[in-house]
Amino acid sequence: MTQTLDIALTDSAARLRLAIVRTSRRLRQEAAGAVGELTPTSASALATVERHGPLTPSELAKIERVQRPTATRTLRHLHEAGLIDRAPDPADGRSALLSISAAGRERLRKLRGRKNAYLARRMRGLPAEDLEALERAAAILEGMLEGERR
């Protein structure tokens, strides 16, 4: 009986994964049209700086679950594009504190706006019970990502 449940759970997980991957891909495609050359990695790093900043490159690497050299390259790109600001870290003269710039906030606003508009268009014709199911699914996924038990 447990084996049957495990197979069903694995099948459900595979279907959910595919739906998430396809949705994510489509959202990236939608966003790319208006915001220029911001890779998914750069967009994620910029959003992390906005949400958790000011922070050090090492803190960003830990949050993003990437190696420090990867974070450093991404941050260099964001800084050169004027999307983040760098200031000396008063606790460690060898490091910098990163915060989002006004241009970075605007870039994220446009990026999120296009993605939200795409999803809203796709959701517009759904019945109320499907919209409620999507709201519940979003809450469940958020909890899973935060490690919370639901």
Backbone as JSON, one array per atom type, in Angstrom:
{
  "sequence": "MTQTLDIALTDSAARLRLAIVRTSRRLRQEAAGAVGELTPTSASALATVERHGPLTPSELAKIERVQRPTATRTLRHLHEAGLIDRAPDPADGRSALLSISAAGRERLRKLRGRKNAYLARRMRGLPAEDLEALERAAAILEGMLEGERR",
  "N": [[0.81, -1.19, 0.0], [1.91, 1.26, 0.83], [3.9, 1.52, -1.1], [2.37, 1.91, -3.41], [1.23, 4.38, -2.79], [3.59, 5.92, -2.71], [4.36, 5.78, -5.4], [2.21, 7.08, -6.63], [2.51, 9.61, -5.45], [5.02, 10.33, -6.45], [4.41, 10.45, -9.17], [2.57, 12.57, -9.13], [4.26, 14.58, -8.22], [6.02, 14.75, -10.39], [4.32, 15.68, -12.41], [3.55, 18.17, -11.32], [6.07, 19.4, -11.16], [6.72, 19.65, -13.89], [4.68, 21.4, -14.73], [5.34, 23.68, -13.23], [7.92, 24.26, -14.21], [7.35, 24.8, -16.92], [5.64, 27.0, -16.66], [7.36, 28.81, -15.41], [9.28, 29.14, -17.42], [7.71, 30.36, -19.41], [7.0, 32.73, -18.11], [9.52, 33.94, -17.89], [10.02, 34.37, -20.61], [7.99, 36.19, -21.23], [8.74, 38.38, -19.62], [11.17, 39.08, -20.71], [10.78, 40.65, -22.97], [10.46, 43.35, -22.25], [12.37, 44.23, -20.43], [15.03, 44.11, -21.13], [18.39, 42.87, -21.12], [18.46, 40.96, -18.75], [19.38, 38.28, -17.04], [17.85, 35.21, -15.81], [19.27, 34.45, -13.48], [20.5, 36.87, -12.73], [18.22, 38.44, -12.32], [17.07, 37.1, -10.16], [19.08, 37.44, -8.21], [19.05, 40.25, -8.0], [16.47, 40.65, -6.97], [16.82, 39.38, -4.52], [18.7, 41.05, -3.31], [17.12, 43.3, -3.09], [15.13, 42.37, -1.31], [16.59, 41.43, 0.96], [18.66, 43.18, 1.42], [20.66, 45.89, 2.89], [23.37, 43.73, 1.99], [26.17, 41.45, 2.09], [28.36, 40.17, -0.53], [28.92, 37.46, 0.09], [26.79, 36.78, 1.76], [24.7, 37.05, -0.06], [25.39, 34.99, -1.87], [25.02, 32.75, -0.24], [22.22, 32.89, 0.32], [21.19, 32.69, -2.28], [22.16, 30.26, -2.93], [24.51, 29.7, -4.4], [27.91, 29.52, -5.61], [30.48, 31.63, -4.27], [32.17, 32.95, -6.29], [30.4, 32.91, -8.49], [28.3, 34.49, -7.55], [29.71, 36.88, -7.27], [30.38, 37.55, -9.95], [27.79, 37.92, -11.01], [26.89, 40.04, -9.43], [28.72, 42.0, -10.16], [27.91, 42.48, -12.8], [25.31, 43.47, -12.31], [25.95, 45.77, -10.86], [27.48, 47.23, -12.74], [25.46, 47.73, -14.54], [24.06, 49.58, -13.17], [22.13, 48.81, -11.35], [22.43, 47.99, -8.76], [23.84, 49.3, -5.73], [27.05, 49.81, -4.25], [28.69, 49.81, -1.15], [31.26, 50.45, 1.24], [31.79, 47.86, 3.63], [31.25, 48.4, 6.93], [31.9, 46.63, 8.95], [33.76, 44.94, 7.87], [36.42, 45.7, 6.14], [37.34, 44.55, 3.79], [35.21, 43.8, 2.33], [32.01, 44.5, 0.72], [28.9, 46.22, 1.07], [25.81, 45.6, -0.37], [23.15, 47.16, -2.02], [19.9, 47.77, -3.4], [19.48, 49.88, -6.22], [17.72, 52.88, -7.33], [17.22, 52.54, -10.05], [17.38, 49.78, -10.19], [15.17, 49.01, -8.63], [13.16, 49.97, -10.28], [13.57, 48.39, -12.57], [12.94, 45.84, -11.55], [10.27, 46.33, -10.93], [9.12, 46.66, -13.48], [9.71, 44.14, -14.58], [8.32, 42.38, -12.84], [5.77, 43.4, -13.25], [5.17, 42.78, -15.95], [5.21, 39.96, -15.81], [3.18, 39.5, -13.92], [0.99, 40.59, -15.29], [0.82, 38.86, -17.47], [0.15, 36.41, -16.18], [-2.28, 37.21, -15.01], [-3.85, 37.68, -17.29], [-4.04, 35.05, -18.26], [-5.43, 33.87, -16.19], [-7.84, 35.13, -16.14], [-10.25, 34.08, -17.34], [-10.89, 31.93, -15.75], [-12.92, 29.83, -13.66], [-14.33, 30.71, -10.41], [-13.78, 28.75, -8.43], [-11.47, 27.54, -9.41], [-9.69, 29.68, -9.33], [-9.57, 30.03, -6.55], [-8.41, 27.58, -5.89], [-5.89, 27.92, -7.06], [-4.91, 30.03, -5.48], [-4.71, 28.71, -3.02], [-2.87, 26.72, -3.74], [-0.64, 28.35, -4.26], [-0.1, 29.29, -1.68], [0.56, 26.88, -0.41], [2.84, 26.07, -1.87], [4.56, 28.21, -1.26], [4.87, 27.76, 1.48], [6.14, 25.25, 1.4], [8.56, 25.97, 0.2], [9.63, 27.61, 2.12], [10.1, 25.83, 4.05], [8.2, 25.26, 5.87], [5.75, 23.39, 7.68], [2.74, 22.2, 6.47]],
  "CA": [[0.0, 0.0, 0.0], [2.82, 2.41, 0.88], [4.57, 1.62, -2.39], [1.4, 2.5, -4.33], [1.15, 5.8, -2.43], [4.84, 6.54, -3.15], [4.31, 5.91, -6.87], [1.24, 8.15, -6.93], [3.12, 10.87, -5.03], [6.08, 10.63, -7.42], [3.73, 10.86, -10.41], [2.04, 13.92, -8.9], [5.41, 15.49, -8.16], [6.52, 14.93, -11.76], [3.36, 16.54, -13.13], [3.68, 19.5, -10.74], [7.37, 19.94, -11.59], [6.62, 20.04, -15.29], [3.83, 22.6, -14.81], [6.11, 24.8, -12.68], [9.0, 24.56, -15.16], [6.76, 25.43, -18.12], [5.15, 28.32, -16.26], [8.54, 29.64, -15.18], [9.85, 29.45, -18.74], [6.82, 31.3, -20.08], [7.13, 34.02, -17.42], [10.8, 34.53, -18.31], [9.85, 34.84, -21.98], [7.15, 37.4, -21.15], [9.49, 39.47, -19.01], [12.33, 39.44, -21.53], [10.42, 41.63, -23.98], [10.45, 44.74, -21.81], [13.36, 44.64, -19.45], [16.39, 44.04, -21.63], [19.25, 41.71, -20.9], [18.6, 40.55, -17.36], [19.23, 36.82, -17.0], [17.12, 34.73, -14.62], [20.18, 34.5, -12.33], [20.64, 38.27, -12.34], [16.93, 38.9, -11.78], [16.93, 36.5, -8.83], [20.02, 38.12, -7.32], [18.55, 41.6, -7.78], [15.32, 40.53, -6.06], [17.35, 39.03, -3.2], [19.29, 42.28, -2.77], [15.99, 44.15, -2.69], [14.43, 41.77, -0.16], [17.44, 41.2, 2.13], [19.77, 44.12, 1.5], [22.0, 45.68, 2.35], [24.02, 42.48, 2.34], [27.48, 41.23, 1.49], [28.35, 39.15, -1.58], [28.86, 36.13, 0.69], [25.41, 36.56, 2.2], [23.9, 36.81, -1.27], [25.72, 33.65, -2.37], [24.38, 31.77, 0.65], [20.78, 32.95, 0.1], [20.92, 32.22, -3.65], [22.7, 28.9, -3.04], [25.5, 29.65, -5.47], [29.27, 29.73, -5.15], [30.84, 33.04, -4.15], [32.58, 33.53, -7.57], [29.2, 33.1, -9.32], [27.63, 35.67, -7.01], [30.55, 38.05, -7.57], [30.18, 37.89, -11.37], [26.42, 38.43, -11.16], [26.83, 41.35, -8.78], [29.47, 42.93, -11.0], [27.01, 42.82, -13.91], [24.24, 44.32, -11.78], [26.54, 47.07, -10.5], [27.81, 47.93, -13.99], [24.19, 48.15, -15.15], [23.47, 50.6, -12.32], [20.96, 48.26, -10.68], [22.73, 47.91, -7.33], [24.86, 50.19, -5.21], [28.04, 49.17, -3.38], [29.26, 50.68, -0.12], [32.18, 49.68, 2.09], [31.2, 47.2, 4.79], [31.94, 48.93, 8.12], [32.36, 45.52, 9.79], [34.83, 44.21, 7.19], [36.94, 46.57, 5.1], [37.63, 43.81, 2.56], [33.95, 43.45, 1.68], [31.11, 45.59, 0.4], [27.47, 46.02, 1.3], [25.08, 45.82, -1.61], [21.73, 47.54, -1.88], [19.29, 48.01, -4.71], [19.41, 51.29, -6.63], [16.41, 53.28, -7.87], [17.09, 51.89, -11.36], [17.12, 48.36, -9.92], [13.76, 48.9, -8.21], [12.33, 50.18, -11.47], [13.71, 47.21, -13.41], [12.13, 44.78, -10.94], [8.85, 46.7, -11.06], [8.72, 46.32, -14.85], [9.81, 42.7, -14.71], [7.18, 41.79, -12.13], [4.54, 43.85, -13.88], [4.91, 41.96, -17.16], [4.89, 38.6, -15.4], [1.86, 39.52, -13.29], [-0.01, 40.84, -16.33], [0.68, 37.61, -18.22], [-0.63, 35.46, -15.38], [-3.65, 37.73, -14.85], [-4.56, 37.4, -18.55], [-4.3, 33.62, -18.33], [-6.36, 33.5, -15.12], [-9.06, 35.92, -16.28], [-11.44, 33.3, -17.68], [-11.06, 30.75, -14.89], [-14.01, 29.9, -12.68], [-13.94, 31.12, -9.05], [-13.19, 27.63, -7.67], [-10.1, 27.35, -9.9], [-8.89, 30.78, -8.76], [-9.36, 29.69, -5.14], [-7.45, 26.47, -5.86], [-4.57, 28.49, -7.35], [-4.51, 30.76, -4.28], [-4.31, 27.7, -2.03], [-1.62, 26.11, -4.23], [0.45, 29.32, -4.05], [0.23, 29.28, -0.25], [1.22, 25.6, -0.12], [4.19, 26.12, -2.45], [5.34, 29.15, -0.44], [5.21, 27.05, 2.72], [7.13, 24.22, 1.11], [9.84, 26.62, -0.06], [10.13, 28.16, 3.38], [10.35, 24.74, 4.96], [7.12, 25.16, 6.86], [4.86, 22.23, 7.55], [1.34, 22.58, 6.26]],
  "C": [[0.87, 1.27, 0.0], [3.52, 2.62, -0.44], [3.64, 2.26, -3.43], [1.27, 4.0, -4.08], [2.41, 6.54, -2.89], [4.86, 6.75, -4.66], [3.37, 7.03, -7.26], [1.82, 9.52, -6.58], [4.22, 11.28, -6.01], [5.48, 11.08, -8.74], [3.17, 12.27, -10.28], [3.16, 14.95, -8.87], [5.95, 15.77, -9.56], [5.61, 15.87, -12.55], [3.46, 17.99, -12.63], [4.98, 20.17, -11.18], [7.3, 20.45, -13.02], [5.78, 21.32, -15.45], [4.58, 23.83, -14.3], [7.2, 25.22, -13.65], [8.45, 25.29, -16.38], [6.26, 26.84, -17.81], [6.32, 29.27, -16.07], [9.17, 30.07, -16.5], [9.02, 30.52, -19.45], [6.9, 32.68, -19.43], [8.44, 34.71, -17.79], [10.69, 35.1, -19.71], [9.03, 36.13, -22.01], [7.95, 38.59, -20.66], [10.61, 39.96, -19.91], [12.02, 40.54, -22.52], [10.57, 43.07, -23.55], [11.65, 45.16, -20.98], [14.8, 44.5, -19.92], [17.1, 42.78, -21.21], [19.48, 41.42, -19.42], [18.33, 39.05, -17.31], [18.39, 36.42, -15.79], [17.98, 34.77, -13.36], [20.33, 35.92, -11.82], [19.35, 38.81, -11.73], [16.72, 38.35, -10.38], [17.84, 37.19, -7.83], [19.55, 39.53, -7.0], [17.37, 41.59, -6.81], [15.78, 40.19, -4.65], [17.98, 40.25, -2.55], [18.18, 43.21, -2.31], [15.37, 43.65, -1.39], [15.29, 41.73, 1.1], [18.52, 42.25, 2.35], [19.59, 45.17, 2.58], [22.6, 44.37, 2.87], [25.34, 42.36, 1.61], [27.36, 40.22, 0.34], [28.26, 37.73, -1.02], [27.45, 35.8, 1.17], [24.5, 36.29, 1.01], [24.14, 35.4, -1.8], [25.03, 32.58, -1.53], [22.87, 31.73, 0.4], [20.41, 32.35, -1.26], [21.4, 30.79, -3.89], [23.59, 28.73, -4.27], [26.88, 29.84, -4.84], [29.59, 31.23, -5.14], [31.32, 33.63, -5.49], [31.39, 33.78, -8.51], [28.46, 34.35, -8.87], [28.4, 36.94, -7.36], [30.37, 38.49, -9.02], [28.8, 38.51, -11.59], [26.32, 39.83, -10.58], [27.61, 42.4, -9.57], [28.6, 43.42, -12.16], [25.91, 43.78, -13.44], [24.75, 45.72, -11.42], [26.88, 47.88, -11.75], [26.56, 48.43, -14.7], [23.49, 49.22, -14.32], [22.26, 50.12, -11.51], [21.17, 48.03, -9.18], [23.8, 48.93, -6.99], [25.77, 49.41, -4.28], [28.56, 50.22, -2.41], [30.22, 49.84, 0.7], [31.42, 49.08, 3.28], [31.94, 47.69, 6.03], [32.48, 47.82, 9.03], [33.54, 44.77, 9.19], [35.3, 45.04, 6.0], [37.24, 45.88, 3.79], [36.37, 43.53, 1.75], [33.12, 44.7, 1.43], [29.69, 45.21, 0.81], [26.74, 46.43, 0.04], [23.64, 46.18, -1.3], [21.2, 47.84, -3.28], [19.24, 49.51, -4.98], [17.99, 51.6, -7.11], [16.17, 52.61, -9.23], [16.79, 50.4, -11.19], [15.69, 48.13, -9.48], [12.83, 49.04, -9.42], [12.38, 48.97, -12.4], [12.87, 46.07, -12.87], [10.65, 45.07, -11.06], [8.34, 46.32, -12.45], [8.7, 44.81, -15.07], [8.6, 42.01, -14.07], [5.86, 42.17, -12.78], [4.19, 43.04, -15.11], [4.52, 40.54, -16.8], [3.49, 38.54, -14.78], [0.76, 39.72, -14.32], [-0.25, 39.58, -17.15], [-0.18, 36.61, -17.44], [-2.08, 35.92, -15.22], [-4.47, 37.47, -16.12], [-4.94, 35.93, -18.65], [-5.36, 33.18, -17.32], [-7.75, 34.12, -15.31], [-10.31, 35.08, -16.5], [-11.71, 32.11, -16.79], [-12.25, 30.92, -13.95], [-13.47, 30.19, -11.27], [-13.27, 29.98, -8.28], [-11.77, 27.33, -8.14], [-9.18, 28.45, -9.37], [-8.59, 30.52, -7.29], [-8.34, 28.56, -5.01], [-6.03, 26.98, -6.13], [-4.05, 29.3, -6.15], [-3.99, 29.79, -3.22], [-2.99, 27.04, -2.46], [-0.44, 27.05, -4.02], [0.87, 29.32, -2.58], [0.98, 28.0, 0.13], [2.65, 25.61, -0.64], [5.08, 27.06, -1.66], [5.79, 28.47, 0.86], [6.27, 25.98, 2.5], [8.5, 24.84, 0.9], [10.46, 27.19, 1.19], [10.41, 27.07, 4.4], [9.3, 24.58, 6.03], [6.32, 23.88, 6.62], [3.45, 22.73, 7.42], [0.49, 21.37, 6.49]]
}
